[in-house]
Each structure stands twice: as structure tokens, then as C-alpha cells.
Amino acid sequence: MSKDITPNELFDEIIRLEPPFQYCARVAIEDLYIGNYKIKKDERIMFFISAANRDPAAFQFADKIMSLNKEFKHLSFGTGKHLCLGANLSKK
């Protein structure tokens, strides 16, 4: 049984598939591992938001606009202290 997608869900899905920024960079503040790969303190790291938002492990229908994808949060507006200040305004 399918459910119609609401305007807010549609916006979130469109911004998930086409984020305003495709990637962001950060500097590691300590040594860390991602899988078996070591990232050393002070190394620059690039995150590809566009790829993360289409991860089939996180989104049931990774390349489609679907209301079922709303269970997972996309990274298009960042998160935590890096959350875009204009995110709520964009949704209005």
C-alpha cells in the first residue's frame, strides 16, 4: 500500500537527492579509524554528502523520491553544531 508524499517529505527527498553542497571538508582533531583506514590528527577529510544521501544501506529507495525514505535523516543541511542556520527557512 503506497502513501502520498507530503510537500515537506517531497522537499526533504529533493534536497536529499540534490543537496546544496555536494561535499564538505573537516580537519581531524584526533587520530581515528574508519574501518581499517587510519586518519591522523590534523589531516583534512572530505565528506561527499551527495554520496551519503544515496547510500542504499541507509535509504530503502536510494535514487528515488519516496516517502518511505523519511525514516532516515539526510545530511544535506549538515548536523550537530554544523547544522545550516537556514535549514528551517528553506523548508518554509
C-alpha distances in whole Angstrom, upper triangle without the diagonal:
4,7,10,13,16,19,20,17,18,22,21,20,22,25,24,24,27,29,32,34,33,36,38,41,42,45,45,47,48,47,44,42,39,38,42,43,45,45,48,49,50,48,46,42,40,36,34,31,29,29,28,25,24,24,22,23,22,19,16,16,19,20,17,16,13,12,11,15,16,17,20,23,24,28,29,31,32,32,35,38,37,34,35,37,35,31,31,33,31,27,29
4,7,9,12,16,17,14,15,18,18,16,19,22,20,21,24,26,29,31,30,33,35,38,40,43,43,45,46,46,42,41,37,37,41,41,44,43,47,47,48,46,43,40,37,33,31,28,26,26,25,22,21,22,20,21,20,17,14,14,17,17,14,13,10,9,9,13,14,15,18,20,22,25,26,28,29,30,33,36,35,32,32,33,32,28,28,29,27,24,26
4,6,9,13,14,11,12,16,16,15,17,20,19,20,23,24,27,30,29,32,34,37,39,42,42,44,45,45,42,40,37,37,41,41,44,43,46,47,47,45,43,39,36,33,30,27,26,26,25,22,21,23,21,22,20,17,15,15,18,18,15,12,9,7,9,12,12,14,17,19,20,24,24,26,28,28,31,34,33,29,29,31,29,25,25,26,24,21,22
4,6,10,12,10,10,13,14,13,15,18,18,19,21,23,25,28,28,31,33,36,38,42,42,44,45,46,43,41,38,39,42,42,44,43,46,47,47,45,42,39,36,32,30,27,25,26,25,22,21,23,22,24,21,18,17,15,18,18,14,11,9,7,10,13,13,15,18,19,20,23,23,24,27,27,30,33,32,28,28,29,27,24,23,24,22,19,20
4,7,8,6,6,10,11,10,12,14,15,15,18,19,22,24,25,27,29,33,34,38,39,41,42,42,40,38,35,36,40,40,41,40,43,43,43,42,39,35,33,29,27,23,22,23,22,18,19,21,20,22,19,16,15,14,16,16,12,9,7,5,9,11,10,13,15,16,17,20,19,21,23,24,27,30,28,25,24,26,23,20,19,21,18,15,17
4,5,5,6,9,10,10,12,14,15,17,18,19,21,24,25,27,29,33,34,38,39,40,42,43,40,39,36,37,41,41,42,41,44,43,43,42,39,36,33,29,27,24,23,24,23,20,20,23,22,24,21,18,18,17,18,18,15,11,10,8,11,12,11,14,16,16,17,20,19,20,22,23,26,28,27,23,23,23,21,18,17,18,16,12,13
4,5,5,6,9,10,10,12,14,15,16,17,19,22,23,26,27,31,33,36,38,39,41,42,40,39,36,38,41,40,42,40,43,42,42,40,37,34,32,28,26,23,21,24,23,19,20,23,23,25,22,19,20,18,19,18,16,12,12,10,14,14,12,16,17,16,16,19,17,18,21,22,25,27,25,22,20,21,18,15,14,15,13,10,10
4,5,5,6,9,10,11,12,14,15,15,17,20,21,23,25,28,30,33,34,36,38,39,36,36,33,35,38,38,39,37,40,39,39,37,35,32,29,26,24,20,20,22,21,17,19,21,22,23,20,17,19,18,18,18,16,12,12,10,13,13,10,13,14,13,13,16,15,15,18,18,21,23,22,18,17,18,16,12,11,12,11,7,9
4,5,5,6,9,10,10,12,14,15,17,20,20,23,24,28,29,33,33,35,37,38,35,34,31,32,36,36,37,36,38,38,38,36,34,30,28,24,22,19,18,20,18,15,16,18,18,20,17,14,15,14,14,15,12,9,8,6,9,9,7,11,12,11,12,15,14,15,17,18,21,24,22,19,18,20,18,14,14,15,13,10,12
4,5,5,6,9,10,11,12,13,16,19,19,22,24,28,30,33,34,36,38,39,36,35,32,34,37,36,38,36,39,39,39,37,34,31,28,24,22,18,17,19,18,15,15,18,19,21,18,15,16,14,14,14,11,7,8,8,11,10,10,13,14,13,13,15,14,15,18,20,23,25,23,20,19,21,18,15,15,16,13,10,13
4,5,5,6,8,10,10,11,12,16,17,20,21,25,27,31,32,34,36,37,35,34,31,33,36,35,36,35,37,37,36,35,31,29,26,22,20,17,16,18,18,14,16,18,20,21,18,16,18,16,15,15,13,10,11,11,14,12,11,15,14,13,12,13,11,12,16,17,21,23,20,17,16,17,14,11,12,12,9,7,10
4,6,5,6,9,10,10,12,14,15,18,19,23,24,28,29,31,33,34,31,31,28,29,33,32,33,32,34,34,33,32,29,26,23,20,18,14,13,16,14,11,13,15,17,18,15,13,15,14,13,13,12,9,10,9,12,9,8,11,11,9,8,10,9,10,13,14,18,20,18,15,14,16,14,11,11,13,10,8,12
4,5,5,6,9,10,13,15,15,18,20,23,25,29,30,32,34,34,31,31,27,29,32,31,33,32,34,35,34,32,29,26,23,20,17,14,12,14,13,10,10,13,14,16,13,11,12,11,10,10,8,6,7,8,10,8,8,11,11,10,8,11,10,12,15,17,20,23,20,18,17,19,17,14,15,17,13,12,15
4,5,5,6,8,10,13,13,17,19,23,25,29,30,33,35,35,33,32,29,30,33,32,34,32,35,35,34,32,29,26,23,20,17,14,12,14,14,11,12,15,16,19,16,14,15,13,12,10,9,7,10,11,14,11,12,15,14,13,10,12,10,12,15,18,21,23,21,18,17,19,16,14,15,16,12,11,14
4,5,5,5,7,10,11,14,16,19,22,25,27,29,31,32,30,29,26,28,31,30,31,29,32,32,31,29,26,23,20,17,14,11,10,13,13,9,11,15,17,19,16,14,17,15,13,12,12,10,12,13,15,12,12,15,13,11,8,9,6,9,12,14,18,20,17,14,13,16,13,11,13,14,10,10,13
4,6,6,9,11,10,13,15,19,21,24,25,28,29,30,27,27,23,25,28,27,29,27,30,30,29,27,24,21,18,15,12,9,8,10,9,6,8,11,13,15,12,10,13,12,9,10,10,9,11,12,13,10,10,13,10,9,6,7,6,9,11,13,17,19,17,15,14,17,16,13,15,16,13,13,16
4,6,10,11,10,13,16,20,22,26,27,30,31,31,29,28,24,26,29,28,29,28,31,32,31,28,25,22,19,15,12,10,7,9,10,7,7,11,13,15,13,11,13,11,8,7,8,8,11,13,14,11,13,15,13,12,9,10,9,12,14,17,21,23,20,18,17,20,18,16,18,19,16,15,19
4,7,8,8,11,14,18,21,25,26,29,31,32,29,29,26,27,30,28,30,28,31,31,30,28,24,21,18,15,12,10,7,10,12,9,10,14,16,18,16,15,17,15,12,11,12,11,14,16,18,15,16,18,16,14,11,11,8,11,14,17,21,22,19,17,16,19,17,15,17,18,14,15,18
4,5,6,9,11,15,18,22,23,26,28,29,27,27,24,26,29,27,28,26,28,28,27,25,22,19,15,13,10,7,6,10,11,8,11,14,17,19,16,15,18,17,14,13,14,14,16,17,19,15,16,18,15,13,9,8,5,8,10,14,17,18,15,13,12,15,14,12,15,15,12,13,17
4,7,9,11,15,17,21,24,26,29,30,28,28,26,28,31,29,29,27,29,28,27,25,21,19,16,14,12,10,9,13,14,12,15,17,21,22,20,19,22,20,18,17,18,17,19,21,22,19,19,21,18,16,12,10,7,8,11,14,18,18,14,13,11,13,12,11,14,14,11,13,16
4,6,7,11,14,18,20,23,25,26,25,25,23,25,28,25,26,23,25,25,23,21,18,15,12,11,9,7,8,11,12,12,14,17,20,21,19,19,23,21,18,18,19,19,21,23,24,20,20,22,19,16,12,10,7,9,10,13,17,17,13,13,11,14,13,13,16,17,14,16,19
4,7,11,14,18,20,23,25,25,24,23,21,23,25,23,24,22,24,24,22,20,17,14,10,9,6,5,5,8,10,10,12,14,18,19,18,18,21,19,16,15,18,18,21,22,23,19,20,22,18,16,12,10,8,11,11,15,18,19,15,15,14,18,17,16,19,20,17,19,22
4,7,10,14,16,19,21,22,20,20,18,20,23,20,21,18,20,20,19,16,13,10,7,5,4,5,7,9,10,11,13,15,18,19,18,19,22,21,18,18,20,21,23,24,25,21,21,23,19,16,13,10,9,11,10,13,16,17,13,14,14,17,18,17,20,21,19,21,24
4,7,11,13,16,18,19,18,19,17,20,22,19,19,16,18,18,16,14,10,8,6,5,7,7,10,12,12,13,16,17,21,21,19,21,24,24,20,21,23,24,26,27,27,23,23,24,20,17,14,11,10,11,9,12,14,14,11,12,12,16,17,16,20,21,19,21,25
4,7,10,13,15,16,16,17,16,19,21,18,17,14,15,14,12,10,7,5,4,6,9,10,13,14,14,16,19,19,23,23,22,23,27,27,23,24,27,27,29,30,30,26,26,26,23,20,17,14,14,14,12,14,15,14,12,14,15,18,19,19,23,24,23,25,28
4,7,9,12,13,13,15,15,18,20,17,15,12,12,11,9,8,6,5,7,8,11,13,16,17,16,18,21,21,24,24,22,24,28,29,25,26,29,29,31,31,31,27,27,27,23,20,18,15,16,15,12,13,14,13,11,14,15,18,20,20,24,25,24,26,29
4,6,9,11,12,14,14,18,19,16,14,10,9,8,6,6,4,6,9,11,15,16,19,20,19,21,24,23,27,26,25,27,31,32,28,30,32,33,34,35,34,30,30,30,26,23,22,18,19,19,16,16,16,15,13,17,19,21,24,24,27,29,28,30,33
4,5,7,8,11,12,16,16,13,11,7,7,5,5,6,6,7,11,12,16,17,21,20,19,22,24,23,27,25,24,27,31,32,29,30,33,34,35,35,34,30,30,29,26,23,22,19,21,20,17,17,16,15,15,18,20,23,26,25,28,30,30,31,34
4,7,9,12,14,18,18,16,13,10,8,5,6,8,10,11,14,15,19,20,24,24,22,25,27,26,29,28,27,30,33,34,31,33,36,36,37,37,36,32,32,31,27,25,24,21,23,22,18,18,16,15,15,19,21,24,27,26,29,31,31,32,35
4,6,10,13,16,16,14,11,8,7,4,7,9,11,12,16,17,21,22,25,25,23,26,28,26,29,27,27,30,33,35,32,34,37,37,38,38,37,33,33,31,28,26,26,23,25,24,21,20,18,18,18,22,24,27,30,29,32,34,34,35,38
4,7,10,13,13,11,7,6,4,5,8,9,12,12,16,17,20,22,25,24,22,26,27,25,28,26,26,29,33,34,31,34,36,37,38,38,37,33,33,32,28,27,26,23,26,26,22,21,21,21,21,24,27,29,32,31,34,36,36,37,40
4,7,10,10,8,6,5,7,8,11,10,12,11,15,15,18,20,23,21,19,23,24,22,25,22,22,26,29,31,28,31,33,34,35,35,33,30,30,28,25,24,23,21,24,24,21,20,19,20,20,23,25,28,31,30,32,35,34,35,38
4,6,6,5,4,6,9,11,14,12,14,12,15,15,18,19,22,20,18,22,23,20,22,20,21,24,27,29,26,29,32,33,33,34,32,29,29,27,24,23,23,21,24,25,21,20,21,22,21,24,27,30,32,30,33,36,35,35,39
4,6,5,7,8,11,13,15,13,14,11,13,12,15,16,19,16,15,18,19,16,19,16,17,21,23,25,22,25,28,29,30,31,29,25,26,24,21,21,20,18,21,23,19,19,20,21,20,22,25,28,30,28,31,34,32,33,36
4,6,8,10,14,16,19,17,17,15,16,15,17,19,21,18,16,19,20,17,18,16,17,21,23,25,23,25,28,30,30,31,29,26,27,25,22,22,22,21,24,25,22,22,23,25,24,26,28,32,33,31,34,37,35,35,39
4,6,10,13,16,18,16,18,16,17,17,19,21,23,20,19,23,23,20,21,19,21,24,26,28,26,28,31,33,34,35,32,29,31,29,26,26,25,24,27,28,25,25,26,27,26,28,31,34,36,34,37,40,38,38,42
4,7,10,13,15,13,14,12,14,15,17,20,22,19,18,22,22,20,22,20,21,25,27,29,26,28,31,33,34,35,33,30,31,29,26,25,24,23,25,27,24,24,24,25,24,27,29,32,34,33,36,38,36,37,41
4,6,10,12,10,12,12,14,15,18,21,23,21,20,24,25,22,25,23,24,27,30,31,28,30,34,35,36,37,35,32,32,31,27,27,26,23,26,27,24,23,24,24,23,26,29,32,34,33,36,38,37,38,41
4,7,9,7,9,8,12,13,16,19,21,20,19,22,24,22,25,23,23,27,30,31,28,30,33,34,35,36,34,31,31,30,27,25,24,21,24,24,21,21,21,21,21,24,26,29,31,30,33,35,34,35,39
4,6,6,9,10,14,16,19,21,24,23,22,26,27,25,28,27,27,30,33,35,31,33,36,37,38,39,38,34,34,33,30,28,27,24,26,26,23,23,22,22,22,25,27,30,32,32,35,37,36,37,41
4,6,9,10,14,16,20,22,25,24,23,26,28,27,30,28,28,31,35,36,33,34,37,38,39,40,38,35,35,34,30,28,27,24,26,25,22,22,21,20,20,23,25,28,31,30,33,35,35,36,39
4,6,9,13,15,19,21,24,24,23,26,28,27,31,29,29,32,35,36,33,34,37,38,39,40,39,35,35,34,30,28,27,23,25,24,21,21,21,19,19,22,24,26,29,29,32,34,33,35,38
4,6,10,13,16,19,22,21,21,24,26,25,28,27,27,29,33,34,30,32,35,36,37,38,37,33,33,33,29,27,25,22,23,23,20,21,21,20,19,22,24,27,29,29,32,34,33,34,37
4,7,10,13,16,19,18,18,21,23,23,26,26,25,27,31,31,28,29,32,33,34,35,35,31,31,31,27,25,23,19,20,20,18,19,19,18,16,20,21,24,26,26,29,31,29,31,34
4,7,10,12,15,15,14,18,19,19,22,22,21,24,27,28,24,25,28,29,31,32,31,27,28,27,24,21,19,16,17,18,15,16,17,17,15,18,19,23,24,24,27,29,27,29,32
4,6,9,12,12,12,15,17,16,20,20,20,21,25,25,21,22,25,26,28,29,29,25,25,26,22,20,17,14,15,16,14,15,17,17,15,17,18,21,22,22,25,27,25,26,30
4,6,9,9,8,11,13,13,17,17,16,18,21,21,18,19,22,23,24,25,25,21,22,22,18,16,13,10,11,13,11,13,15,16,13,15,16,20,20,19,23,24,22,24,27
4,5,5,6,9,10,11,15,16,15,16,19,19,15,16,19,20,22,23,23,19,20,21,17,15,12,10,10,13,12,14,17,18,15,16,16,20,20,19,22,24,21,22,26
4,5,5,6,9,10,14,15,13,14,17,17,13,14,16,17,19,20,20,16,17,18,14,12,9,6,7,9,9,11,15,16,13,13,14,17,17,15,19,20,18,19,22
4,6,5,7,9,12,14,13,13,16,15,11,11,14,14,17,19,19,15,16,18,15,13,9,8,8,11,12,15,18,20,17,16,16,20,19,17,20,21,18,19,22
4,5,5,6,10,12,11,11,14,14,10,11,14,15,17,19,19,15,17,18,14,14,11,10,11,14,14,16,19,21,18,18,19,22,22,20,23,25,22,22,26
4,5,5,9,10,8,10,13,13,10,12,14,15,17,18,17,13,15,15,11,11,8,7,9,13,12,13,16,19,16,16,17,21,21,18,21,23,21,21,25
4,6,9,10,8,8,11,11,8,9,11,12,13,15,14,10,12,13,9,9,6,6,8,11,11,13,17,19,17,16,16,20,19,16,19,21,18,18,21
4,6,9,8,7,10,8,5,6,9,11,12,15,14,10,13,14,11,11,9,10,11,15,15,17,20,23,20,19,20,23,23,20,22,24,21,20,24
4,5,5,6,9,9,6,9,12,14,14,16,14,11,14,14,11,12,10,11,13,17,16,17,20,23,21,20,21,25,25,22,24,26,24,23,27
4,5,5,6,7,5,8,11,13,13,15,13,10,14,13,11,13,12,14,16,20,19,20,23,26,24,23,25,28,28,24,26,29,26,25,28
4,6,7,10,8,12,14,16,15,17,14,11,14,13,10,13,13,15,17,20,19,19,22,25,24,23,25,28,28,25,27,29,27,26,30
4,7,9,8,12,13,14,13,14,12,9,11,9,7,9,9,12,14,17,16,16,19,22,21,20,22,25,25,21,23,26,24,22,26
4,5,5,9,10,11,10,11,8,6,9,8,7,9,9,12,14,17,17,18,21,24,22,21,22,25,24,21,22,25,22,21,24
4,6,9,9,11,9,10,7,6,10,9,9,12,13,16,18,20,21,21,24,27,26,24,25,28,28,24,25,28,25,23,26
4,6,5,8,7,9,8,7,10,11,11,13,13,16,17,20,21,22,25,28,26,25,25,28,27,23,25,27,24,22,25
4,6,8,9,11,10,8,11,12,11,12,11,13,14,18,18,20,23,26,24,22,23,26,25,22,24,25,22,21,25
4,7,9,12,12,10,13,15,14,15,13,15,15,18,20,22,25,28,25,24,24,27,25,22,24,25,22,21,24
4,6,10,10,9,12,14,14,15,14,16,16,19,21,23,26,29,27,24,24,27,25,22,23,25,21,20,23
4,7,9,8,10,13,13,14,13,16,15,18,20,22,25,28,25,23,22,25,23,19,20,22,18,17,19
4,5,6,8,11,12,13,13,17,16,19,21,22,25,28,26,24,24,26,24,21,21,23,20,18,20
4,5,6,9,11,12,13,17,17,19,21,21,24,27,26,23,23,25,23,20,19,21,19,16,19
4,5,7,9,12,13,17,18,20,21,21,24,27,26,24,24,26,25,21,22,24,22,19,22
4,5,6,8,9,13,14,16,18,18,21,24,23,20,21,24,23,19,20,22,20,17,20
4,5,7,9,12,13,15,16,16,19,22,21,18,19,21,20,16,17,19,17,15,18
4,7,10,13,15,16,17,16,18,22,21,19,20,23,22,18,19,22,20,18,21
4,6,10,12,14,14,13,16,19,18,16,18,21,20,17,18,21,19,17,21
4,7,9,10,10,10,12,16,15,13,14,17,17,13,15,18,16,14,18
4,6,8,8,9,13,16,14,12,13,16,16,12,14,17,15,14,18
4,6,5,7,10,13,10,9,10,14,14,11,14,16,14,14,18
4,6,9,12,14,11,9,9,12,12,9,12,14,12,12,16
4,7,10,11,8,6,5,9,8,6,10,11,10,11,14
4,7,8,6,5,6,10,11,9,12,15,13,14,18
4,6,5,4,8,11,12,10,13,16,15,16,19
4,5,5,9,11,14,12,14,17,18,18,21
4,6,9,10,13,13,15,17,18,19,21
4,6,9,11,11,14,16,16,17,20
4,6,9,8,10,13,13,14,17
4,5,5,9,10,10,12,14
4,6,7,8,10,12,13
4,6,5,6,9,10
4,5,5,6,9
4,5,5,7
4,5,5
4,5
4
